[in-house]
Structure formats: structure tokens, C-alpha cells
């Protein structure tokens, strides 16, 4: 696969994807309610077919589309639809994810970080429009059903189904267990407690007995509490923990709602409307997980880039036998980069501020260096001048290390000195 760069587990096998598709279809069937068109209001396989095509090589997309079309035809027929309707829905189940995956590949969106959120939304919208619109158009044409209402409800169900199952499969397909990875028991404990709390809270809030107690007390449902726990799991456990939490939240939420329990199963609302509201609730949770994953991934990437940059600087300084410094003009604290002890014989901690450094400088060279490092120094854009000076050796034998400083003051934008930065190069050791 060219456009979507993602590590793969051996999930490109067609039989395995078909098995996942059937399992998701059977699971969705447990939450659905009878309709005139016999169309599902919960449809998790939409995300499975999209994940299959995006996680597999482009050459396998046609084979997967045919396989999903065939298995959907069989599922539709066993679900009570006539043969023509089953064939049409089967064709849509193969064509829609094929087109959606092609759109994602065309936009060159990888299934990682912030791009994963964009890829899921693009794929979900395209798939929902094609599947929901195609099904609603067919039934309005052949069964005399209205178009807009089924289109809105089925498209919403397909959109949420993609947002739940596609990220779940995408992030777990990239999982690589590492034996040497250190475990952080505090983070794992917080994640486990948050996950268990989410399960307990969701089960309690969507239980029929809790519904009666809330209605009797006139208290608004605190349905935000499970979402709060899901976000904590996402922060602590990453995308894998977050998507797993959303999947469990989906099972509990839709299971109770389909059974007529929970805050969405209102007596005045139809069963399909209750399922739609429950799915939107789960969909928002899924979006929160993707956003948290994107921000967390961006932060991790920034840390990795900073570490790589720091390593490259350290290697460059070591290779050229230089050390670099930066001085905060306000605190006069000196930060060193490079092997200070190797070049000067002093540990970096002993040269942590300007006065400690100047105390080791030869008395005749001290003022020159002090002027350069002064917070009141003149900020100039000219090339910095070399300053030669001597630094006392750590061994008290009267010898001096001859060094060369190449540095200058850096402005804060208002003409004041913000930092002084430069490099030192060792030239020789001279006697006093």
C-alpha cells in the first residue's frame, strides 16, 4: 500500500476479514429493531470493510470488495430481504468501502496521529453517503418509502459504525508487543481503574432501575461521566486503550438502549430514534478518543524530534571537540551541551552559573568574557568575534587551558538581551 503508511499485522487475509465482518454483523443484529425496509440502525461492519481495504495492499481491494459483497448478500437474505434487495445491498457493501478507501488513499492520509482522525472522518462520510444514500434510494424507488428519513438515520448509523470499528482495528493492527518496554505500574493502575469505573458507571446509568431513580428525583442523567472515564483511558492507555473503551461503551449503551433501558430509551421516542441518539452519544465518545490520540501522538512526535535533534547536536559537538553554552540573562544560569568534563576537566554542574565560570577564568581575561556575557551587552547582528581566554585546570598545578569563545547576545525582540549563546573550542594547555 503506497498512500497509507501503516504497520500491518497479518490481517490482509480475506477469510479473516470476512470473519470479522460477519461477527460485527451478527453483533449489530443484536441491537437492531424491525423496520419496513429491514435495514439496520446499528451497523458496525461498515468500519470493518473500510479497515480491511485501508490496512491491506491496494491490489487486494478488489478481492475484498467482492468478498464483502457476497457475504453481505447472504447476510441480507438471511435477515429477511428478498433476493433483488439482497443483491443491491451486497453490491453497495462492496462498492462503498472501495470508493471510500480510494478517496483516503488519493488524499495521502496515513492512519496515524492527527491524520487518523481526518482519515476516519473522510472515510466515514463517503461510506455513509454511498451506503445510506444507495440503500435509501433503492427502497424509495422499489418500496415506495420516503428517501430523506431513512437516508439520515442509516447514514448516521454507518458513520458511527465506522468511527467505532475502523479506529479500533487500525490502531490494534499496528500493535507490536515489546519485551524490553518498561512498564509504568502507576499509569497502568490509573488506566485500569478508569476503565473499570467507566464500565460500572455506564452499566449503572443505563440500567432500568437507575432510570426510575433519576426520574423520581428529577435529576438530569450524568451521561458525561463515562465519557470522562473514556478520555482518561485514552490519555493513559493511548489509542488502543481508548478505542477498546469506546467499543465496550458501545456494547453496554446500545445493548441497554435496544432493551428499552437507559436515558435514550424514552417512552415518547421510537426504538429507532433511541438507537440513533445512543449511537450519536457513542460517536462523540469515539471522536474524543481520536482527538486525544491525535494530540498525544503529536506530543510524542515532538518529543522524539527534540531527542533526535539533541542527539545530533551532541554528536556534532563531540566530533568537532566543541562544547556549547547558553546563558539566561535574567538568572545568569549556564546550560552546557557537549562533553564538558572531557574538554575542560570540570563537571558541568560545577560551572552552572556565570560567576562560577568566571571564577575559573584567568584574572586578565575575566572582564573580557564578563562583558560578552553581560545582560547589558550591546545586541548586534554582526558576526560574533572570537575571544581567546584561559581557564584554570582542575588540578592545582598552575596550568591553564587556552580556549576560544565564539558567541554573541540574542535579543528578546525589544532590544534587550534574552540569552547569550556560543561555543568553546580548546586550543592548548599553557603554564602560568
KENUZA-460725 format. One record per residue (C-alpha): residue number from 1; x, y, z. Coordinates in nm, 3 decimals. Last residue first. Layout:
+-----+---------+---------+---------+
| num |       x |       y |       z |
+-----+---------+---------+---------+
| NUM |       X |       Y |       Z |
...
+-----+---------+---------+---------+
# end
This chain:
+-----+---------+---------+---------+
| num |       x |       y |       z |
+-----+---------+---------+---------+
| 432 |   5.113 |   3.016 |   3.421 |
| 431 |   5.181 |   2.714 |   3.204 |
| 430 |   4.985 |   2.655 |   2.889 |
| 429 |   4.735 |   2.386 |   2.787 |
| 428 |   4.616 |   2.402 |   2.426 |
| 427 |   4.341 |   2.512 |   2.184 |
| 426 |   4.007 |   2.409 |   2.328 |
| 425 |   3.699 |   2.531 |   2.146 |
| 424 |   3.409 |   2.697 |   2.320 |
| 423 |   3.068 |   2.759 |   2.164 |
| 422 |   2.809 |   3.035 |   2.182 |
| 421 |   2.490 |   3.162 |   2.335 |
| 420 |   2.388 |   3.467 |   2.535 |
| 419 |   2.018 |   3.487 |   2.602 |
| 418 |   1.742 |   3.747 |   2.636 |
| 417 |   1.944 |   4.066 |   2.585 |
| 416 |   1.719 |   4.366 |   2.535 |
| 415 |   1.645 |   4.535 |   2.202 |
| 414 |   1.274 |   4.465 |   2.222 |
| 413 |   1.276 |   4.143 |   2.019 |
| 412 |   1.425 |   3.932 |   2.300 |
| 411 |   1.771 |   3.981 |   2.154 |
| 410 |   2.046 |   3.720 |   2.141 |
| 409 |   2.394 |   3.807 |   2.264 |
| 408 |   2.701 |   3.661 |   2.095 |
| 407 |   2.935 |   3.364 |   2.094 |
| 406 |   3.266 |   3.226 |   1.971 |
| 405 |   3.493 |   3.160 |   2.267 |
| 404 |   3.846 |   3.025 |   2.224 |
| 403 |   4.020 |   2.829 |   2.495 |
| 402 |   4.366 |   2.802 |   2.645 |
| 401 |   4.360 |   2.567 |   2.943 |
| 400 |   4.577 |   2.700 |   3.224 |
| 399 |   4.844 |   2.538 |   3.437 |
| 398 |   4.937 |   2.640 |   3.792 |
| 397 |   4.936 |   2.285 |   3.925 |
| 396 |   4.601 |   2.291 |   4.104 |
| 395 |   4.432 |   2.011 |   3.910 |
| 394 |   4.103 |   2.147 |   3.777 |
| 393 |   4.287 |   2.344 |   3.514 |
| 392 |   4.234 |   2.718 |   3.523 |
| 391 |   4.066 |   2.866 |   3.218 |
| 390 |   4.243 |   3.094 |   2.974 |
| 389 |   4.094 |   3.329 |   2.718 |
| 388 |   4.072 |   3.387 |   2.344 |
| 387 |   3.770 |   3.576 |   2.221 |
| 386 |   3.650 |   3.527 |   1.865 |
| 385 |   3.410 |   3.785 |   1.725 |
| 384 |   3.044 |   3.720 |   1.654 |
| 383 |   2.918 |   3.802 |   1.302 |
| 382 |   2.721 |   4.125 |   1.311 |
| 381 |   2.357 |   4.123 |   1.415 |
| 380 |   2.428 |   4.320 |   1.728 |
| 379 |   2.291 |   4.329 |   2.080 |
| 378 |   2.506 |   4.551 |   2.302 |
| 377 |   2.570 |   4.388 |   2.636 |
| 376 |   2.352 |   4.482 |   2.932 |
| 375 |   2.284 |   4.122 |   3.032 |
| 374 |   2.663 |   4.080 |   3.048 |
| 373 |   2.805 |   3.764 |   2.888 |
| 372 |   3.035 |   3.942 |   2.646 |
| 371 |   3.144 |   4.192 |   2.907 |
| 370 |   3.217 |   3.913 |   3.156 |
| 369 |   3.437 |   3.739 |   2.899 |
| 368 |   3.651 |   4.048 |   2.854 |
| 367 |   3.649 |   4.112 |   3.228 |
| 366 |   3.785 |   3.767 |   3.311 |
| 365 |   4.076 |   3.750 |   3.068 |
| 364 |   4.344 |   3.908 |   3.293 |
| 363 |   4.211 |   3.729 |   3.600 |
| 362 |   4.235 |   3.386 |   3.427 |
| 361 |   3.892 |   3.221 |   3.422 |
| 360 |   3.790 |   2.976 |   3.695 |
| 359 |   3.595 |   3.234 |   3.897 |
| 358 |   3.433 |   3.344 |   3.571 |
| 357 |   3.264 |   3.005 |   3.538 |
| 356 |   3.129 |   3.004 |   3.891 |
| 355 |   3.008 |   3.363 |   3.850 |
| 354 |   2.825 |   3.283 |   3.525 |
| 353 |   2.626 |   2.989 |   3.658 |
| 352 |   2.628 |   2.607 |   3.641 |
| 351 |   3.002 |   2.556 |   3.602 |
| 350 |   3.041 |   2.297 |   3.882 |
| 349 |   2.739 |   2.106 |   3.749 |
| 348 |   2.906 |   2.065 |   3.408 |
| 347 |   3.181 |   1.854 |   3.561 |
| 346 |   3.520 |   2.014 |   3.514 |
| 345 |   3.814 |   1.868 |   3.316 |
| 344 |   3.765 |   2.125 |   3.043 |
| 343 |   3.715 |   1.924 |   2.724 |
| 342 |   3.629 |   1.581 |   2.865 |
| 341 |   3.431 |   1.725 |   3.153 |
| 340 |   3.224 |   1.946 |   2.926 |
| 339 |   3.121 |   1.669 |   2.686 |
| 338 |   2.861 |   1.854 |   2.480 |
| 337 |   2.586 |   2.095 |   2.569 |
| 336 |   2.603 |   2.332 |   2.866 |
| 335 |   2.332 |   2.545 |   3.026 |
| 334 |   2.458 |   2.848 |   3.220 |
| 333 |   2.234 |   3.023 |   3.472 |
| 332 |   2.268 |   3.404 |   3.481 |
| 331 |   1.905 |   3.422 |   3.604 |
| 330 |   1.790 |   3.710 |   3.386 |
| 329 |   2.046 |   3.684 |   3.105 |
| 328 |   1.977 |   3.314 |   3.060 |
| 327 |   2.309 |   3.179 |   2.937 |
| 326 |   2.353 |   2.922 |   2.659 |
| 325 |   2.658 |   2.705 |   2.614 |
| 324 |   2.811 |   2.481 |   2.351 |
| 323 |   3.109 |   2.248 |   2.380 |
| 322 |   3.344 |   2.169 |   2.095 |
| 321 |   3.566 |   1.876 |   2.001 |
| 320 |   3.435 |   1.875 |   1.640 |
| 319 |   3.303 |   1.516 |   1.662 |
| 318 |   3.175 |   1.565 |   2.017 |
| 317 |   2.989 |   1.882 |   1.924 |
| 316 |   2.831 |   1.719 |   1.617 |
| 315 |   2.733 |   1.412 |   1.819 |
| 314 |   2.573 |   1.626 |   2.090 |
| 313 |   2.385 |   1.829 |   1.829 |
| 312 |   2.259 |   1.513 |   1.659 |
| 311 |   2.144 |   1.369 |   1.991 |
| 310 |   1.959 |   1.689 |   2.080 |
| 309 |   1.786 |   1.695 |   1.741 |
| 308 |   1.680 |   1.333 |   1.782 |
| 307 |   1.551 |   1.400 |   2.132 |
| 306 |   1.359 |   1.705 |   2.010 |
| 305 |   1.212 |   1.508 |   1.721 |
| 304 |   1.107 |   1.230 |   1.957 |
| 303 |   0.949 |   1.479 |   2.195 |
| 302 |   0.757 |   1.643 |   1.909 |
| 301 |   0.636 |   1.303 |   1.789 |
| 300 |   0.514 |   1.216 |   2.138 |
| 299 |   0.326 |   1.546 |   2.161 |
| 298 |   0.168 |   1.496 |   1.819 |
| 297 |   0.070 |   1.141 |   1.914 |
| 296 |  -0.095 |   1.263 |   2.233 |
| 295 |  -0.284 |   1.535 |   2.046 |
| 294 |  -0.403 |   1.288 |   1.780 |
| 293 |  -0.493 |   1.022 |   2.035 |
| 292 |  -0.693 |   1.276 |   2.237 |
| 291 |  -0.876 |   1.380 |   1.919 |
| 290 |  -0.942 |   1.017 |   1.821 |
| 289 |  -1.073 |   0.936 |   2.169 |
| 288 |  -1.298 |   1.241 |   2.166 |
| 287 |  -1.435 |   1.139 |   1.826 |
| 286 |  -1.521 |   0.793 |   1.960 |
| 285 |  -1.701 |   0.947 |   2.257 |
| 284 |  -1.900 |   1.169 |   2.020 |
| 283 |  -1.991 |   0.859 |   1.818 |
| 282 |  -2.109 |   0.678 |   2.132 |
| 281 |  -2.352 |   0.959 |   2.206 |
| 280 |  -2.455 |   0.971 |   1.839 |
| 279 |  -2.515 |   0.597 |   1.859 |
| 278 |  -2.740 |   0.635 |   2.162 |
| 277 |  -2.940 |   0.903 |   1.982 |
| 276 |  -2.986 |   0.677 |   1.679 |
| 275 |  -3.083 |   0.383 |   1.895 |
| 274 |  -3.349 |   0.592 |   2.068 |
| 273 |  -3.480 |   0.714 |   1.731 |
| 272 |  -3.505 |   0.356 |   1.603 |
| 271 |  -3.694 |   0.247 |   1.915 |
| 270 |  -3.942 |   0.532 |   1.879 |
| 269 |  -3.941 |   0.815 |   2.130 |
| 268 |  -4.221 |   0.907 |   2.372 |
| 267 |  -4.138 |   0.624 |   2.612 |
| 266 |  -3.775 |   0.739 |   2.628 |
| 265 |  -3.498 |   0.487 |   2.564 |
| 264 |  -3.214 |   0.742 |   2.543 |
| 263 |  -3.150 |   0.773 |   2.918 |
| 262 |  -3.125 |   0.397 |   2.974 |
| 261 |  -3.343 |   0.094 |   2.921 |
| 260 |  -3.568 |  -0.023 |   2.635 |
| 259 |  -3.372 |  -0.338 |   2.556 |
| 258 |  -3.218 |  -0.175 |   2.245 |
| 257 |  -3.100 |   0.106 |   2.474 |
| 256 |  -2.945 |  -0.141 |   2.719 |
| 255 |  -2.745 |  -0.320 |   2.450 |
| 254 |  -2.662 |   0.001 |   2.266 |
| 253 |  -2.500 |   0.160 |   2.570 |
| 252 |  -2.331 |  -0.153 |   2.706 |
| 251 |  -2.187 |  -0.268 |   2.372 |
| 250 |  -2.089 |   0.082 |   2.266 |
| 249 |  -1.913 |   0.157 |   2.594 |
| 248 |  -1.715 |  -0.165 |   2.546 |
| 247 |  -1.611 |  -0.047 |   2.198 |
| 246 |  -1.533 |   0.304 |   2.326 |
| 245 |  -1.307 |   0.158 |   2.597 |
| 244 |  -1.126 |  -0.056 |   2.339 |
| 243 |  -1.076 |   0.251 |   2.122 |
| 242 |  -0.931 |   0.443 |   2.416 |
| 241 |  -0.699 |   0.166 |   2.535 |
| 240 |  -0.558 |   0.114 |   2.185 |
| 239 |  -0.532 |   0.488 |   2.119 |
| 238 |  -0.322 |   0.555 |   2.427 |
| 237 |  -0.358 |   0.386 |   2.763 |
| 236 |  -0.319 |   0.685 |   2.993 |
| 235 |  -0.470 |   0.962 |   2.782 |
| 234 |  -0.724 |   0.734 |   2.616 |
| 233 |  -0.826 |   0.575 |   2.947 |
| 232 |  -0.875 |   0.924 |   3.092 |
| 231 |  -1.086 |   1.021 |   2.790 |
| 230 |  -1.304 |   0.711 |   2.835 |
| 229 |  -1.352 |   0.797 |   3.203 |
| 228 |  -1.482 |   1.143 |   3.112 |
| 227 |  -1.711 |   0.987 |   2.852 |
| 226 |  -1.850 |   0.756 |   3.120 |
| 225 |  -1.922 |   1.062 |   3.339 |
| 224 |  -2.086 |   1.271 |   3.064 |
| 223 |  -2.408 |   1.070 |   3.090 |
| 222 |  -2.486 |   1.244 |   3.419 |
| 221 |  -2.863 |   1.199 |   3.365 |
| 220 |  -3.053 |   1.502 |   3.487 |
| 219 |  -3.206 |   1.464 |   3.831 |
| 218 |  -3.581 |   1.486 |   3.890 |
| 217 |  -3.557 |   1.253 |   4.190 |
| 216 |  -3.821 |   1.016 |   4.056 |
| 215 |  -3.676 |   1.033 |   3.703 |
| 214 |  -3.325 |   0.959 |   3.830 |
| 213 |  -3.446 |   0.666 |   4.042 |
| 212 |  -3.653 |   0.522 |   3.756 |
| 211 |  -3.363 |   0.535 |   3.514 |
| 210 |  -3.130 |   0.382 |   3.771 |
| 209 |  -3.360 |   0.079 |   3.791 |
| 208 |  -3.361 |   0.040 |   3.413 |
| 207 |  -2.983 |   0.026 |   3.390 |
| 206 |  -2.815 |   0.266 |   3.151 |
| 205 |  -2.654 |   0.477 |   3.423 |
| 204 |  -2.540 |   0.172 |   3.624 |
| 203 |  -2.388 |  -0.013 |   3.330 |
| 202 |  -2.215 |   0.301 |   3.211 |
| 201 |  -2.082 |   0.380 |   3.558 |
| 200 |  -1.950 |   0.027 |   3.615 |
| 199 |  -1.783 |   0.003 |   3.273 |
| 198 |  -1.630 |   0.351 |   3.300 |
| 197 |  -1.508 |   0.281 |   3.653 |
| 196 |  -1.339 |  -0.040 |   3.534 |
| 195 |  -1.167 |   0.152 |   3.253 |
| 194 |  -1.061 |   0.437 |   3.484 |
| 193 |  -0.925 |   0.189 |   3.740 |
| 192 |  -0.731 |   0.002 |   3.473 |
| 191 |  -0.588 |   0.322 |   3.325 |
| 190 |  -0.486 |   0.457 |   3.667 |
| 189 |  -0.323 |   0.123 |   3.753 |
| 188 |  -0.141 |   0.106 |   3.419 |
| 187 |  -0.016 |   0.461 |   3.463 |
| 186 |   0.110 |   0.381 |   3.813 |
| 185 |   0.258 |   0.048 |   3.704 |
| 184 |   0.474 |   0.206 |   3.439 |
| 183 |   0.612 |  -0.091 |   3.249 |
| 182 |   0.950 |  -0.074 |   3.080 |
| 181 |   0.948 |  -0.194 |   2.716 |
| 180 |   1.206 |  -0.471 |   2.679 |
| 179 |   0.957 |  -0.737 |   2.577 |
| 178 |   0.794 |  -0.515 |   2.319 |
| 177 |   0.450 |  -0.606 |   2.188 |
| 176 |   0.381 |  -0.456 |   1.844 |
| 175 |   0.036 |  -0.306 |   1.788 |
| 174 |  -0.021 |  -0.151 |   1.446 |
| 173 |  -0.327 |  -0.368 |   1.373 |
| 172 |  -0.462 |  -0.258 |   1.711 |
| 171 |  -0.464 |   0.105 |   1.599 |
| 170 |  -0.643 |   0.040 |   1.269 |
| 169 |  -0.887 |  -0.220 |   1.404 |
| 168 |  -1.022 |   0.005 |   1.679 |
| 167 |  -1.002 |   0.312 |   1.457 |
| 166 |  -1.227 |   0.140 |   1.197 |
| 165 |  -1.471 |  -0.014 |   1.447 |
| 164 |  -1.613 |   0.286 |   1.632 |
| 163 |  -1.595 |   0.574 |   1.382 |
| 162 |  -1.709 |   0.341 |   1.102 |
| 161 |  -2.015 |   0.234 |   1.300 |
| 160 |  -2.088 |   0.598 |   1.383 |
| 159 |  -2.095 |   0.693 |   1.015 |
| 158 |  -2.299 |   0.382 |   0.924 |
| 157 |  -2.564 |   0.462 |   1.187 |
| 156 |  -2.575 |   0.829 |   1.085 |
| 155 |  -2.611 |   0.731 |   0.719 |
| 154 |  -2.891 |   0.491 |   0.810 |
| 153 |  -3.084 |   0.756 |   1.005 |
| 152 |  -3.041 |   1.041 |   0.759 |
| 151 |  -3.108 |   0.830 |   0.448 |
| 150 |  -3.405 |   0.656 |   0.610 |
| 149 |  -3.563 |   0.999 |   0.680 |
| 148 |  -3.468 |   1.158 |   0.346 |
| 147 |  -3.593 |   0.896 |   0.099 |
| 146 |  -3.955 |   0.816 |   0.180 |
| 145 |  -4.051 |   0.452 |   0.113 |
| 144 |  -4.229 |   0.350 |  -0.207 |
| 143 |  -4.083 |   0.000 |  -0.198 |
| 142 |  -3.889 |  -0.004 |  -0.527 |
| 141 |  -3.767 |   0.352 |  -0.574 |
| 140 |  -3.773 |   0.459 |  -0.210 |
| 139 |  -3.607 |   0.131 |  -0.115 |
| 138 |  -3.330 |   0.177 |  -0.374 |
| 137 |  -3.272 |   0.542 |  -0.286 |
| 136 |  -3.250 |   0.467 |   0.087 |
| 135 |  -2.998 |   0.190 |   0.027 |
| 134 |  -2.782 |   0.400 |  -0.203 |
| 133 |  -2.795 |   0.704 |   0.022 |
| 132 |  -2.706 |   0.510 |   0.334 |
| 131 |  -2.427 |   0.311 |   0.166 |
| 130 |  -2.286 |   0.589 |  -0.051 |
| 129 |  -2.334 |   0.876 |   0.194 |
| 128 |  -2.217 |   0.672 |   0.493 |
| 127 |  -1.908 |   0.542 |   0.311 |
| 126 |  -1.802 |   0.887 |   0.197 |
| 125 |  -1.862 |   1.041 |   0.539 |
| 124 |  -1.694 |   0.757 |   0.728 |
| 123 |  -1.387 |   0.752 |   0.503 |
| 122 |  -1.334 |   1.127 |   0.536 |
| 121 |  -1.394 |   1.122 |   0.912 |
| 120 |  -1.169 |   0.821 |   0.971 |
| 119 |  -0.887 |   0.961 |   0.757 |
| 118 |  -0.901 |   1.300 |   0.930 |
| 117 |  -0.888 |   1.144 |   1.276 |
| 116 |  -0.603 |   0.914 |   1.166 |
| 115 |  -0.416 |   1.215 |   1.027 |
| 114 |  -0.387 |   1.359 |   1.379 |
| 113 |  -0.177 |   1.061 |   1.478 |
| 112 |  -0.152 |   0.771 |   1.234 |
| 111 |  -0.363 |   0.614 |   0.962 |
| 110 |  -0.184 |   0.799 |   0.683 |
| 109 |  -0.372 |   1.048 |   0.460 |
| 108 |  -0.248 |   1.058 |   0.101 |
| 107 |  -0.568 |   1.232 |  -0.027 |
| 106 |  -0.594 |   0.970 |  -0.303 |
| 105 |  -0.553 |   0.691 |  -0.049 |
| 104 |  -0.843 |   0.825 |   0.156 |
| 103 |  -1.057 |   0.861 |  -0.158 |
| 102 |  -0.969 |   0.507 |  -0.269 |
| 101 |  -1.068 |   0.377 |   0.075 |
| 100 |  -1.408 |   0.546 |   0.039 |
|  99 |  -1.457 |   0.410 |  -0.314 |
|  98 |  -1.384 |   0.051 |  -0.211 |
|  97 |  -1.580 |   0.098 |   0.111 |
|  96 |  -1.891 |   0.193 |  -0.095 |
|  95 |  -1.851 |  -0.067 |  -0.374 |
|  94 |  -1.854 |  -0.387 |  -0.168 |
|  93 |  -2.138 |  -0.310 |   0.073 |
|  92 |  -2.328 |  -0.140 |  -0.212 |
|  91 |  -2.316 |  -0.460 |  -0.417 |
|  90 |  -2.443 |  -0.661 |  -0.122 |
|  89 |  -2.724 |  -0.412 |  -0.065 |
|  88 |  -2.829 |  -0.447 |  -0.428 |
|  87 |  -2.805 |  -0.828 |  -0.426 |
|  86 |  -3.001 |  -0.855 |  -0.101 |
|  85 |  -3.271 |  -0.624 |  -0.236 |
|  84 |  -3.304 |  -0.836 |  -0.551 |
|  83 |  -3.313 |  -1.162 |  -0.347 |
|  82 |  -3.577 |  -1.061 |  -0.095 |
|  81 |  -3.483 |  -0.939 |   0.250 |
|  80 |  -3.538 |  -1.143 |   0.565 |
|  79 |  -3.207 |  -1.114 |   0.750 |
|  78 |  -3.087 |  -1.440 |   0.590 |
|  77 |  -3.106 |  -1.258 |   0.257 |
|  76 |  -2.918 |  -0.958 |   0.389 |
|  75 |  -2.647 |  -1.175 |   0.546 |
|  74 |  -2.601 |  -1.370 |   0.220 |
|  73 |  -2.577 |  -1.055 |   0.011 |
|  72 |  -2.342 |  -0.905 |   0.270 |
|  71 |  -2.114 |  -1.209 |   0.238 |
|  70 |  -2.102 |  -1.176 |  -0.139 |
|  69 |  -2.042 |  -0.801 |  -0.145 |
|  68 |  -1.778 |  -0.829 |   0.128 |
|  67 |  -1.588 |  -1.093 |  -0.072 |
|  66 |  -1.612 |  -0.895 |  -0.396 |
|  65 |  -1.484 |  -0.581 |  -0.226 |
|  64 |  -1.201 |  -0.778 |  -0.058 |
|  63 |  -1.082 |  -0.913 |  -0.393 |
|  62 |  -1.092 |  -0.567 |  -0.546 |
|  61 |  -0.905 |  -0.412 |  -0.252 |
|  60 |  -0.622 |  -0.671 |  -0.255 |
|  59 |  -0.409 |  -0.483 |  -0.511 |
|  58 |  -0.418 |  -0.174 |  -0.290 |
|  57 |  -0.243 |  -0.360 |  -0.012 |
|  56 |  -0.435 |  -0.422 |   0.305 |
|  55 |  -0.484 |  -0.192 |   0.605 |
|  54 |  -0.703 |   0.053 |   0.411 |
|  53 |  -0.917 |  -0.215 |   0.249 |
|  52 |  -0.974 |  -0.414 |   0.567 |
|  51 |  -1.028 |  -0.103 |   0.778 |
|  50 |  -1.305 |   0.007 |   0.543 |
|  49 |  -1.474 |  -0.334 |   0.550 |
|  48 |  -1.457 |  -0.347 |   0.930 |
|  47 |  -1.588 |   0.006 |   0.973 |
|  46 |  -1.906 |  -0.069 |   0.778 |
|  45 |  -1.939 |  -0.396 |   0.973 |
|  44 |  -2.059 |  -0.194 |   1.279 |
|  43 |  -2.412 |  -0.126 |   1.151 |
|  42 |  -2.670 |  -0.010 |   1.403 |
|  41 |  -2.999 |   0.117 |   1.259 |
|  40 |  -3.016 |  -0.187 |   1.035 |
|  39 |  -3.240 |  -0.206 |   0.727 |
|  38 |  -3.542 |  -0.441 |   0.723 |
|  37 |  -3.707 |  -0.189 |   0.491 |
|  36 |  -4.022 |  -0.178 |   0.699 |
|  35 |  -3.820 |  -0.174 |   1.017 |
|  34 |  -3.758 |  -0.423 |   1.298 |
|  33 |  -3.513 |  -0.308 |   1.569 |
|  32 |  -3.138 |  -0.352 |   1.578 |
|  31 |  -2.912 |  -0.417 |   1.877 |
|  30 |  -2.849 |  -0.791 |   1.845 |
|  29 |  -2.815 |  -0.755 |   1.468 |
|  28 |  -2.512 |  -0.536 |   1.517 |
|  27 |  -2.332 |  -0.825 |   1.688 |
|  26 |  -2.418 |  -1.059 |   1.400 |
|  25 |  -2.287 |  -0.803 |   1.151 |
|  24 |  -1.968 |  -0.746 |   1.352 |
|  23 |  -1.907 |  -1.122 |   1.359 |
|  22 |  -1.978 |  -1.149 |   0.985 |
|  21 |  -1.732 |  -0.867 |   0.907 |
|  20 |  -1.467 |  -1.013 |   1.136 |
|  19 |  -1.500 |  -1.349 |   0.961 |
|  18 |  -1.485 |  -1.179 |   0.621 |
|  17 |  -1.167 |  -1.005 |   0.729 |
|  16 |  -1.014 |  -1.334 |   0.838 |
|  15 |  -1.111 |  -1.506 |   0.515 |
|  14 |  -0.965 |  -1.226 |   0.307 |
|  13 |  -0.619 |  -1.242 |   0.462 |
|  12 |  -0.499 |  -0.887 |   0.499 |
|  11 |  -0.493 |  -0.915 |   0.875 |
|  10 |  -0.135 |  -1.042 |   0.909 |
|   9 |  -0.044 |  -0.747 |   1.132 |
|   8 |   0.039 |  -0.435 |   0.944 |
|   7 |   0.245 |  -0.127 |   1.004 |
|   6 |   0.092 |   0.179 |   0.847 |
|   5 |   0.178 |   0.403 |   0.556 |
|   4 |  -0.143 |   0.483 |   0.372 |
|   3 |  -0.054 |   0.623 |   0.033 |
|   2 |   0.151 |   0.333 |  -0.101 |
|   1 |   0.000 |   0.000 |   0.000 |
+-----+---------+---------+---------+
# end
